[in-house]
Amino acid sequence: MNLTFRVIISLVFISCNDASEEGAIPSDYIECDYINEKVINYDLFEDYFSLTLNYGYTPDFARDSIMNDYYFLKFKNDELNGIYVIIDANTRFKTNKVIPLDEVSKSEYPFSVNLLNEGACIFLDQIKTENCECI
């Protein structure tokens, strides 16, 4: 009886380990979901630029998470590799107030390329923005 009990417990333990590894998500896995956008218009100002998209992405300060209060932006342009943050938006006119976030984006601004009708990716958090490509 004791041997049978040990065999059953061993089988249960082995099957539980196999089942948990099948559905396990690797620690380096990041789901790169973003919103595809198109730049309709833009104006450059001194410290920020106003970007007209299909929607105004107003920051959500009502949530508890610091990382997800703002929307982050990357352009679908090989010459622009920086990350930008939308700090304010007017949803009625679909304008977004955008500032450079990292050193790469600060060196790209003001832009030397025309952004009209260029694609853009809107990310919901900074980690995904840093680790995902905008394609």
Salt bridges, closest charged atoms under 4 A:
ASP33 OD1 - LYS128 NZ 2.81
ASP60 OD2 - ARG63 NE 3.08
GLU103 OE2 - LYS106 NZ 3.88
